[in-house]
């Protein structure tokens, strides 16, 4: 059963509207990444915030986590179908930032 939503923008911002979530999602647009590689692509994010952000995105069904049974442990994150559906929004934000920083 779908939720009754009074404001779709508010709903969307609750899913992706933190400082780090759009960056994590954007870097996963090109495909799955190992945890350490993904974190290195986001300068300034602490280990704690990275873990918290990843957990929230996974809980919301925007990314998936795959654990490989190897030593040392290997974890890879990728977008779910739901997460990939945000691509036009994320690309638009990127394009807007590129244009706006020129002024």
C-alpha positions in Angstrom: 0.0 0.0 0.0 1.4 3.4 -1.0 1.7 6.2 1.5 -0.5 9.3 1.2 1.9 12.2 0.4 0.8 15.8 0.9 4.0 17.3 -0.6 6.0 15.3 -3.1 9.0 17.6 -2.9 9.1 17.2 0.9 9.0 13.5 0.5 11.9 13.5 -2.0 14.0 15.9 0.1 13.6 13.6 3.1 15.0 10.8 1.0 18.0 12.6 -0.6 18.2 16.0 1.0 21.2 15.7 3.3 24.7 17.0 2.5 26.1 13.6 1.6 23.3 11.5 0.2 23.2 13.1 -3.3 27.0 12.7 -3.6 26.9 9.0 -2.7 24.1 8.4 -5.2 25.8 10.5 -7.9 29.0 8.5 -7.6 27.1 5.2 -7.9 25.5 6.3 -11.2 28.3 4.7 -13.2 28.1 1.4 -11.4 28.9 -0.4 -8.2 31.8 0.6 -6.0 33.7 -0.9 -3.1 33.1 0.9 0.2 36.6 2.4 0.4 36.6 3.6 -3.2 33.2 5.2 -2.8 34.2 7.0 0.4 37.4 8.4 -1.2 35.3 9.9 -4.0 33.5 12.1 -1.3 36.1 14.5 0.2 35.4 15.6 3.7 33.0 12.8 4.7 34.0 11.2 8.0 33.8 7.4 8.5 30.9 7.9 10.9 28.9 10.0 8.4 29.7 7.7 5.5 28.4 4.7 7.4 25.3 6.6 8.6 24.6 7.8 5.1 25.1 4.4 3.5 22.8 2.8 6.0 20.1 5.4 5.5 20.2 5.0 1.7 20.1 1.2 2.0 17.2 1.4 4.5 15.3 3.6 2.0 15.9 1.2 -0.8 18.0 3.5 -2.9 21.2 1.5 -2.7 22.1 -2.2 -2.2 25.0 -3.7 -0.4 26.7 -6.9 -1.6 29.2 -8.6 0.7 31.7 -10.9 -1.0 32.8 -13.9 1.1 36.6 -13.2 0.9 39.3 -12.3 3.3 39.7 -9.4 3.8 36.0 -8.6 3.6 34.9 -6.9 0.4 31.7 -4.9 0.3 30.3 -3.2 -2.8 27.4 -0.7 -3.1 25.3 -0.1 -6.1 22.1 1.7 -7.0 18.8 -0.2 -6.8 16.2 0.4 -9.5 14.6 3.0 -7.2 18.0 4.7 -6.7 18.8 4.7 -10.4 15.5 6.4 -11.1 17.0 9.5 -9.4 19.6 9.9 -12.2 17.8 12.7 -14.1 17.6 14.7 -10.8 21.2 14.1 -9.9 22.5 14.9 -13.3 20.4 18.1 -13.4 21.9 19.2 -10.0 25.4 18.5 -11.4 24.7 20.5 -14.5 23.2 23.4 -12.6 26.2 23.5 -10.3 28.6 23.5 -13.2 26.8 26.4 -14.8 26.3 28.4 -11.6 29.9 28.2 -10.5 30.9 30.0 -13.7 29.2 33.2 -12.6 
